[in-house]
Amino acid sequence: MRPSLTPAAAALDLLCVLAFVAVGRAEHHGSNILSGLAATAWPFAAALLAGWLIARAWRAPVWIVPTGIVVWGVTVVGGMLLRVLGGGGTQLSFVVVTALFLGATMLGWRAAALLVGRRRRTRRPGSRQAT
């Protein structure tokens, strides 16, 4: 991935975290999604930042291994730890749902980006691809 795309990769990871929080708030708080979005998201957003720093994700933000795995793992574990320190709950079901949702989205967009990039590299100029 070109370095100029690094901000987009960081934004996609943050979007994954915000989507997770928004879905959770909608499920548990009904129509009052936005009021506590920041309070619920901050532990995971802070852990996401830590994950990016630990993985040095700006070097290869689209790679699943090691970048995506490290960023995902630190986001889940760090988010849970910060949540506990902030007085929030971390029931096992919540940890599992968090890990699954963030894994599917944070690793999923990377897999899609790699597939698109691979497809673009294998195309030859002037050749026609079936759609």
C-alpha positions in Angstrom: 0.0 0.0 0.0 1.3 3.4 -0.9 2.2 5.6 2.1 -0.3 8.2 0.9 -3.1 5.6 1.6 -2.1 5.2 5.2 -4.6 7.8 6.5 -7.4 5.9 4.7 -6.3 2.7 6.3 -6.3 4.3 9.7 -9.7 5.8 9.0 -11.1 2.4 8.0 -9.8 0.8 11.3 -11.4 3.7 13.2 -14.6 3.2 11.2 -14.6 -0.5 12.2 -14.4 0.5 15.9 -17.1 3.2 15.6 -19.4 0.7 13.7 -18.9 -1.8 16.5 -19.8 0.8 19.1 -22.8 2.1 17.2 -24.2 -1.4 16.6 -23.8 -2.2 20.2 -25.4 1.0 21.4 -28.3 0.5 19.0 -28.8 -3.0 20.3 -28.7 -2.1 24.0 -29.8 1.5 24.1 -32.3 1.7 21.3 -32.6 5.1 19.5 -30.2 6.8 21.9 -27.1 5.8 19.9 -25.1 9.1 19.7 -25.4 10.3 23.3 -22.8 7.8 24.6 -20.9 7.0 21.5 -17.7 8.8 22.6 -17.8 7.4 26.1 -18.2 3.8 24.8 -15.7 4.2 21.9 -12.8 5.9 23.7 -11.2 2.7 25.2 -11.2 1.0 21.8 -10.1 4.1 19.9 -7.2 4.6 22.3 -6.2 0.9 22.0 -6.5 1.2 18.2 -4.0 4.0 18.3 -1.7 1.9 20.5 -2.1 -1.0 18.1 -1.0 1.2 15.2 2.0 2.4 17.1 3.0 -1.1 18.3 2.6 -2.6 14.8 4.1 0.4 13.1 1.1 0.0 10.8 1.9 3.0 8.7 4.7 0.8 7.1 2.3 -1.8 5.7 -1.2 -0.9 6.8 -3.0 -3.3 4.5 -1.1 -6.4 5.5 -3.1 -8.9 7.4 0.0 -10.5 9.0 1.5 -9.0 11.0 -0.1 -5.6 10.9 -3.8 -6.5 10.9 -3.4 -9.2 13.5 -1.4 -6.9 15.9 -3.7 -3.9 15.4 -6.8 -6.1 16.0 -5.4 -7.9 19.0 -4.2 -4.7 20.7 -7.5 -3.0 20.0 -9.5 -5.9 21.5 -7.3 -6.6 24.5 -6.3 -2.9 25.2 -9.9 -1.8 24.7 -11.1 -4.3 27.3 -8.3 -3.3 29.8 -9.1 0.4 29.4 -12.8 -0.4 29.7 -12.2 -2.2 33.0 -10.0 0.7 34.3 -12.8 3.0 33.4 -15.4 1.0 35.4 -17.0 -0.7 32.4 -18.0 -4.3 32.2 -16.3 -7.1 30.2 -18.5 -10.1 30.3 -17.2 -13.0 28.3 -20.0 -12.7 25.7 -19.0 -9.1 25.2 -15.3 -10.0 24.8 -16.2 -12.7 22.2 -18.5 -10.4 20.2 -15.9 -7.6 20.3 -13.2 -9.9 19.1 -15.4 -11.5 16.3 -16.8 -8.2 15.0 -13.5 -6.3 15.1 -11.7 -9.3 13.6 -14.2 -9.6 10.8 -14.1 -5.9 9.9 -10.5 -5.0 10.6 -9.1 -8.0 8.9 -11.9 -8.2 6.4 -11.2 -4.8 4.8 -7.5 -5.7 4.6 -8.3 -9.0 2.8 -10.5 -7.1 0.4 -7.8 -4.5 -0.3 -5.2 -7.2 -0.9 -7.5 -9.0 -3.3 -8.3 -5.8 -5.2 -4.6 -4.9 -5.3 -3.7 -8.4 -6.5 -6.3 -8.2 -9.2 -5.1 -4.8 -10.4 -1.5 -6.1 -10.6 -2.4 -9.2 -12.7 -4.3 -7.2 -15.3 -2.4 -6.5 -18.4 -2.8 -3.1 -20.2 -5.0 -3.6 -23.2 -6.4 -6.9 -22.1 -10.2 -7.3 -21.7 -11.5 -8.8 -18.5 -14.8 -10.5 -18.3 -17.2 -8.8 -15.8 
